[in-house]
Amino acid sequence: MNNKEVEQQHNKSIESIKKYAKENGFEIPEILKYKCVAIGYLNINEEFEKGEVSNNFLVKLRVLYNEGGVTGTLGFHECEFCIDEGNYKERGMSNTEKELVDKENKIRYKFPEMIFHYITEHKFKPSNEFIEFVMRS
């Protein structure tokens, strides 16, 4: 799945929850009104932003990732880029993802654990907005 597909799936689930809440007289939590932004769901058939990120960003992101719970996915994901390069032995693999909430901007950032592999091994550069949010969290 790519970022757009993850966002669409997430939004579809949220709409279903909101519909159920409305039909059954429950209040819809404010957080469900926040925009979902998927980061780091890379696909070998799509271009992605490349560049350097600071070590401070990576450390801060890892700390945030490890705080609280993570969500398990159904199955696991192998790095398509490593496989394409013939790097089967040391390819990245993951089966978890995380959501961080930016209350100030009403955004729910959703990203896979693979983001660390993509950044360090394939030079993926997340959006400046995401980097700034992580650094001020």
Residue pairs with C-beta under 8 A, 6 or more apart in sequence:
1 9
1 41
1 43
2 41
2 42
2 43
2 46
3 38
3 39
3 40
3 41
4 38
5 41
6 38
6 41
6 110
7 36
7 37
7 38
7 110
10 36
10 38
10 110
11 36
14 32
14 36
17 32
18 28
18 32
20 26
21 27
21 28
22 28
31 101
31 108
33 106
34 101
34 102
34 106
34 107
34 108
35 106
35 107
35 108
36 107
36 108
36 110
37 107
37 108
37 109
37 110
37 130
38 109
38 110
38 111
39 109
39 110
39 111
39 115
39 126
39 127
39 130
40 111
40 112
40 114
40 115
40 118
40 124
40 126
41 111
41 112
42 48
42 80
42 81
42 114
42 118
42 122
42 124
43 80
44 80
44 81
44 84
48 118
48 124
49 124
49 125
49 126
49 127
50 122
50 123
50 124
50 125
51 123
51 125
52 123
52 125
53 119
53 125
53 126
53 131
56 135
57 131
57 134
57 135
58 116
58 119
58 120
60 134
60 135
60 137
61 115
61 116
61 134
62 116
64 98
64 100
64 134
64 137
65 98
65 113
65 116
70 96
70 97
70 98
70 113
71 96
71 97
71 98
71 99
72 95
72 96
73 94
73 95
73 96
73 97
73 112
75 95
76 93
76 94
76 95
77 93
77 94
77 95
77 112
77 114
78 91
78 92
78 93
79 91
79 92
79 93
79 114
79 117
79 118
79 121
79 122
81 118
81 121
81 122
82 88
82 90
82 91
82 92
82 121
83 91
92 114
92 117
92 118
92 121
93 114
94 112
94 113
94 114
94 117
95 113
96 112
96 113
97 110
97 111
97 112
97 113
98 110
98 111
98 112
98 113
99 108
99 109
99 110
100 108
100 109
100 111
100 133
100 134
100 137
101 107
101 108
101 109
102 108
102 109
102 133
105 129
105 133
107 133
109 130
109 133
111 126
115 124
115 126
118 124
119 125
119 126
